[in-house]
Amino acid sequence: MALRIAGQRGAARPHLPLAEILAELGDQDERLDVLSASDDETTSVRAVFAWSYRGLSPERQLLFRRLGLHPGTDITGYAAAALTDTTPSWARRALEALADIHLVEAFGPDLYRVHDLLRAYALERAETDDTREDRHAALRRLHAFYLHTSDAADRRLVIRNRHSPDAAPVPPHVPAFTTDEQARDWLRVEYSNLLAVVGHAADMGMHDLAWQISATMFATLDRLGHRNDWLITIQTGLASTRKLSDRVGEFTMLRAMVAPLTSLRRFDEAIDCGQQALNIARDAGEPADEASALDNLGGAYFEAGQRSAAADCYQASLDIQEEVGNDWAAAISQNRLGEVHRDRRRFDNGIDCHRRALKTFRAHQDLTREGWTLRLLGDAHLALGQFDQAIDYQTQAVAVLQGPRSLDEMARALCTLGDALEATGERRQAREHWSEPLTIFESCRLDRK
């Protein structure tokens, strides 16, 4: 019917360019008015939607209205439950009932979508039938759901130091991730919604939620490889921290911004953000944050080709971590310092750094970083032309790096192992080892689609 009405409007106004009519329809705030200009209820999109809406029970009317508040395109039972302050099981049954009369579309397990015209009508009803306070409370529950679920997925997939989100209480209904695959699946499904929610929270003045949701997404955005999305999301979070004068949040956002800027080769900006984060940590007298900022800044200097500055940052971070007794974090700095030494052809110094780091990670039973260190040792020996040692270390690395969290490191180890085998004349084995990273990288590429 919407297409028919749009066509009739175009036919009735042949003097108007089609682009102008399309512009009218492209304005989401005006689209329903454009398609409901007639007084005849049989030819008004808004009136036809109203017929279906009035046939709903009050509880399902509420759900339909709340769907218009959701800033993303897709919705699950959990998100619908947050909007309506109900349970996911009730929300799924209600969504299925709406799908039966075509007010929503079911297009996956516990995944629903609202047509943009119906979404506009739902938002219109919410603004008419619900108080501003009720709408605000519903959105804050929705944002809290995304905050804590994204944080749970991130913690499942990545072991790193982070501030626990405190912008909102943990909702009563949050999915439990018992496997890495469950966490990755949720993040893939909700990726576009998370981006939308960060911007929406900032627009609504919920700046505490905006920056903290952004902070939970670092690993997701890094893994998916969407550097521009990553940067925009962090910039939104950074702006929110500054509106709140939240120095802890500002430090977190500035430190996080270094990686995407570096990968986009915007080195001067990356170094500036890293230096700002370092200054905040020093002003606050937080040694752990200072060391973390130094590591990030060192990475930006390294990729920018400023090896001496990178070494200074890593050494300073290492000194701080050793002083406060954080041997695990010190080992990370040792590995990074070792990479700088190798790049500057100071191989003995680099190998010594990696061996010290290896001892620490083994003591902590950190298999992922043990494998990372073994790979770096293999790289160093390959650069020295010590092929047997390189093969041995990379073989150990591959054996240790098992599981989905270690795919990138395993792929790199296999590549270097292939290089070392080729150098010893084992070309058939080299090709076999090179083929495995291709499969790994292809699976990662599919993940990013």
C-alpha positions in Angstrom: 0.0 0.0 0.0 2.8 2.4 0.8 4.3 1.8 -2.7 0.9 2.4 -4.3 0.4 5.7 -2.3 3.9 6.9 -3.2 3.3 6.1 -6.9 0.0 7.9 -6.8 1.6 11.0 -5.3 4.3 11.0 -8.0 1.6 10.6 -10.8 -0.5 13.4 -9.3 2.5 15.8 -9.3 4.3 15.3 -12.6 5.9 18.7 -12.4 7.9 17.7 -9.4 11.3 15.9 -9.9 11.3 12.3 -8.7 14.3 13.2 -6.5 12.2 15.7 -4.5 9.5 13.1 -3.9 12.2 10.6 -2.8 13.6 13.2 -0.5 10.2 13.5 1.2 10.0 9.8 1.6 13.6 9.6 2.8 12.9 11.8 5.9 11.9 9.3 8.5 10.2 11.9 10.7 8.0 12.9 7.8 7.5 9.6 6.0 4.3 8.7 7.7 2.8 12.1 7.1 3.7 11.9 3.4 2.0 8.5 3.1 -1.0 9.5 5.2 -2.0 12.8 3.6 -5.4 11.6 2.5 -8.4 11.9 4.8 -9.6 8.6 3.5 -8.7 6.0 6.1 -8.6 3.3 3.5 -5.7 5.1 1.7 -3.8 6.2 4.9 -0.8 4.1 6.0 -1.1 5.6 9.6 -4.8 4.6 9.7 -4.2 1.0 8.6 -1.4 0.6 11.1 -3.8 1.9 13.8 -6.3 -0.8 13.0 -3.7 -3.5 13.8 -2.5 -1.6 16.8 -5.9 -1.2 18.3 -6.5 -5.0 18.1 -3.6 -5.7 20.4 -3.9 -6.3 24.2 -2.6 -3.4 26.3 0.6 -5.4 27.1 1.4 -6.0 23.5 0.6 -2.5 22.6 3.2 -1.4 25.1 5.8 -3.8 23.5 5.0 -2.4 20.1 5.4 1.1 21.3 8.7 0.3 23.0 10.1 -1.3 19.8 9.9 2.2 18.3 12.4 3.4 20.9 15.1 0.9 20.0 17.8 2.8 18.1 19.0 -0.3 16.1 17.3 -2.4 13.4 17.1 -5.9 15.0 15.7 -6.9 18.4 15.9 -10.1 20.5 13.7 -11.3 23.3 16.3 -10.1 25.9 16.3 -6.6 24.5 12.5 -6.5 24.3 12.4 -7.7 27.9 14.6 -4.8 28.9 12.4 -2.3 27.1 9.2 -3.6 28.7 10.7 -4.6 32.1 9.4 -8.2 31.6 11.1 -11.5 31.1 12.7 -12.8 27.9 10.2 -15.7 27.6 7.2 -13.3 27.8 8.8 -10.9 25.4 9.5 -13.7 22.8 5.9 -14.9 23.0 4.7 -11.3 22.5 7.1 -10.8 19.6 5.8 -14.0 17.9 2.3 -12.7 18.3 3.3 -9.4 16.6 4.9 -11.4 13.9 1.7 -13.4 13.3 -0.1 -10.2 12.4 3.0 -8.8 10.5 3.8 -6.0 12.8 7.3 -7.4 13.2 9.2 -9.8 11.0 10.9 -12.9 12.5 14.0 -13.7 10.5 16.2 -15.8 12.8 16.2 -17.7 16.2 15.0 -15.1 18.7 15.7 -12.3 16.2 13.0 -9.8 14.9 13.0 -6.7 12.8 10.5 -3.9 12.5 9.8 -2.3 9.1 10.9 1.4 9.1 7.3 2.6 8.5 6.1 0.5 11.4 9.0 1.7 13.5 8.1 5.3 12.8 4.5 4.6 13.8 5.6 2.8 17.0 7.7 5.7 18.0 4.9 8.1 17.3 2.6 6.1 19.6 5.2 5.9 22.3 5.6 9.7 22.2 1.9 10.1 22.4 0.9 7.4 24.8 3.8 7.1 27.2 5.3 9.7 29.5 8.8 11.1 28.9 9.9 9.5 32.2 8.6 6.1 31.1 10.4 6.3 27.7 13.6 7.4 29.4 13.5 4.6 31.9 12.9 2.0 29.1 15.8 3.3 27.2 18.1 3.3 30.2 17.1 -0.3 30.9 17.9 -1.1 27.2 21.3 0.6 27.3 22.1 -1.2 30.6 21.3 -4.5 29.0 23.7 -3.8 26.1 26.3 -2.5 28.5 26.4 -5.5 30.8 25.9 -8.1 28.0 28.7 -6.6 25.9 30.9 -6.6 28.9 30.2 -10.2 29.7 31.0 -11.2 26.1 34.2 -9.2 26.1 35.3 -10.8 29.4 34.6 -14.2 28.0 36.8 -13.6 24.9 39.6 -11.4 26.2 41.7 -11.5 29.3 42.6 -7.9 30.0 42.5 -5.3 32.8 39.4 -3.1 32.6 37.2 -1.0 34.8 33.9 -2.8 35.7 30.9 -0.9 34.2 29.0 0.9 36.9 26.8 3.3 34.8 23.7 1.1 35.5 22.9 -1.9 37.7 23.1 -5.4 36.1 19.7 -6.2 34.6 17.8 -9.1 35.9 17.9 -10.9 32.5 21.3 -11.1 30.8 22.4 -14.1 28.6 25.0 -16.3 30.1 28.0 -17.1 27.9 29.4 -20.5 28.7 31.5 -20.8 25.5 33.5 -18.4 23.4 31.3 -19.2 20.4 28.2 -18.0 22.2 29.9 -14.7 23.0 31.1 -14.3 19.4 27.7 -15.1 18.0 26.0 -12.6 20.3 28.5 -9.9 19.3 28.1 -10.6 15.6 24.3 -10.4 15.8 24.3 -7.3 18.0 27.2 -5.5 16.3 25.1 -2.9 14.4 22.8 -2.4 17.4 25.8 -1.8 19.7 27.1 0.9 17.4 23.7 2.5 17.3 23.2 2.3 21.1 26.5 4.1 21.8 25.5 7.1 19.6 21.9 7.1 20.8 23.0 7.1 24.5 25.2 10.1 23.8 22.4 11.9 22.0 20.0 11.2 24.9 22.5 12.7 27.4 23.2 9.3 28.9 27.0 9.9 28.7 28.0 7.5 31.4 26.4 4.6 29.5 27.7 5.9 26.1 31.4 5.7 27.1 31.1 2.6 29.1 29.3 0.6 26.3 32.0 1.9 24.0 34.7 0.6 26.3 33.2 -2.9 26.3 33.5 -3.1 22.5 37.2 -2.7 22.0 37.9 -6.4 21.5 34.9 -6.8 19.2 35.8 -3.9 17.0 39.4 -5.0 16.8 38.6 -8.6 15.9 36.0 -7.5 13.2 38.6 -5.2 11.7 36.2 -2.2 11.3 38.7 0.5 12.2 36.5 3.4 11.1 33.6 2.1 13.2 36.0 1.6 16.1 37.4 5.1 15.9 33.9 6.7 15.6 32.6 4.7 18.6 35.6 5.7 20.7 35.4 9.3 19.7 31.7 9.3 20.8 32.7 7.8 24.1 35.6 10.3 24.5 33.2 13.2 24.0 30.9 11.8 26.6 33.6 11.4 29.2 34.6 15.1 28.6 31.0 16.2 29.1 31.0 14.3 32.4 34.6 15.6 33.3 35.3 11.9 34.0 39.1 11.6 33.9 39.1 7.8 34.3 36.8 7.4 31.3 38.8 10.0 29.3 42.0 8.0 30.0 40.3 4.8 28.9 39.0 6.3 25.7 42.2 8.1 24.8 44.3 4.9 25.4 41.8 2.9 23.3 42.0 5.4 20.4 45.7 4.7 19.8 45.2 1.3 18.2 42.7 2.3 15.4 44.5 5.5 14.6 47.7 3.5 14.3 46.2 0.9 12.1 44.8 3.7 9.9 48.4 5.1 9.8 47.4 8.3 11.4 50.5 8.2 13.5 50.7 11.8 14.7 47.1 11.6 16.1 47.8 8.2 17.7 50.9 9.5 19.4 49.0 12.6 20.6 46.2 10.5 22.1 48.7 8.2 23.7 50.6 11.1 25.2 47.3 12.6 26.6 46.4 9.3 28.2 49.9 9.1 29.7 49.6 12.6 31.1 46.2 11.8 32.8 47.7 8.6 34.4 50.7 10.5 35.7 48.5 13.3 37.1 46.3 10.8 38.8 49.4 9.0 40.3 48.2 5.6 38.9 51.3 3.4 38.1 49.3 0.6 36.4 47.6 3.1 34.1 50.8 4.9 33.4 52.5 1.6 32.4 49.5 0.7 30.2 49.6 4.1 28.5 53.3 3.7 27.9 52.8 0.3 26.2 50.1 1.8 23.9 52.3 4.8 23.1 55.2 2.6 22.4 53.1 0.7 19.9 52.3 3.9 18.1 55.9 4.9 18.0 57.0 1.5 16.8 54.5 1.4 13.9 55.5 5.0 13.0 59.1 3.9 12.6 60.3 5.7 15.7 62.1 2.7 17.2 64.1 4.6 19.9 61.0 6.3 21.3 59.2 2.9 21.3 62.0 1.3 23.2 62.0 4.1 25.8 58.3 3.7 26.3 58.5 -0.1 26.7 61.5 0.1 29.1 59.7 2.7 31.2 56.6 0.5 31.4 58.7 -2.5 32.3 60.4 -0.5 35.1 57.1 0.5 36.6 55.6 -3.0 36.4 58.7 -4.5 38.1 58.6 -1.8 40.8 55.0 -2.5 41.7 55.5 -6.3 41.4 53.3 -7.0 38.5 55.4 -9.6 36.8 52.7 -10.7 34.3 52.3 -7.2 32.9 56.1 -6.7 33.0 56.4 -9.8 30.8 54.2 -8.2 28.2 56.4 -5.1 28.1 59.5 -7.4 27.9 58.1 -9.1 24.8 57.3 -5.7 23.2 60.8 -4.4 24.1 62.2 -7.6 22.6 60.5 -7.0 19.3 62.1 -3.5 19.1 65.5 -5.1 19.8 65.0 -7.6 17.0 63.9 -4.9 14.6 67.0 -2.9 15.5 69.0 -6.2 15.0 70.0 -6.4 18.6 69.0 -10.1 18.6 70.7 -11.2 21.8 68.9 -8.5 23.8 65.6 -9.4 22.1 65.9 -13.1 22.8 66.8 -12.4 26.4 63.6 -10.4 26.8 61.5 -13.1 25.3 63.0 -15.8 27.4 62.3 -13.9 30.6 58.8 -13.3 29.5 58.3 -17.0 28.6 59.3 -18.0 32.1 56.7 -15.6 33.6 53.9 -16.7 31.4 54.6 -20.4 32.1 54.5 -19.6 35.8 51.1 -18.0 35.3 49.9 -20.8 33.0 48.9 -18.2 30.4 49.0 -20.5 27.3 48.0 -17.7 24.9 50.8 -15.5 25.8 53.2 -18.4 26.2 52.4 -19.2 22.6 52.9 -15.6 21.6 56.3 -15.6 23.2 57.4 -18.8 21.6 56.4 -17.4 18.3 58.5 -14.3 18.9 61.5 -16.4 19.9 61.0 -18.4 16.6 60.9 -15.1 14.7 64.1 -13.9 16.3 66.0 -17.1 15.5 64.7 -17.1 11.9 66.0 -13.6 11.5 69.4 -14.9 12.7 69.4 -17.7 10.2 69.1 -20.3 13.0 66.5 -22.3 11.2 66.5 -25.4 13.5 65.9 -23.3 16.6 63.2 -21.3 14.7 61.4 -24.5 13.7 61.6 -25.8 17.3 60.1 -22.7 18.8 57.4 -22.3 16.2 56.4 -26.0 16.6 56.1 -25.4 20.3 54.0 -22.3 19.7 51.6 -24.1 17.4 51.2 -26.9 20.0 50.4 -24.4 22.7 48.2 -22.1 20.7 45.0 -24.2 20.6 41.5 -22.8 20.7 39.7 -19.9 19.0 41.3 -17.2 21.2 44.7 -18.0 19.7 43.9 -18.2 16.0 45.7 -15.1 14.9 48.9 -16.1 16.8 48.7 -19.6 15.5 48.4 -18.3 12.0 51.5 -16.2 12.4 53.5 -19.1 14.0 52.5 -21.4 11.1 53.7 -18.8 8.5 57.1 -18.4 10.2 57.3 -22.2 10.6 56.7 -22.5 6.8 59.4 -19.9 6.1 61.9 -21.7 8.3 61.1 -25.1 6.7 61.5 -23.6 3.2 64.9 -22.2 4.2 66.0 -25.7 5.1 64.8 -27.1 1.8 61.6 -28.7 3.1 59.4 -27.0 0.6 56.6 -29.5 0.6 56.2 -29.2 4.4 56.5 -25.4 4.1 53.6 -25.3 1.7 51.5 -27.5 4.0 52.1 -25.1 6.9 51.5 -22.0 4.8 48.1 -23.4 3.7 46.8 -23.6 7.2 47.0 -19.9 7.9 45.0 -19.3 4.7 42.2 -21.3 6.2 42.4 -19.4 9.5 42.5 -16.0 7.8 39.6 -16.9 5.6 37.5 -17.9 8.6 38.4 -14.5 10.3 37.4 -12.7 7.1 34.0 -14.4 7.1 33.6 -13.5 10.8 34.1 -9.8 9.8 31.3 -9.8 7.2 
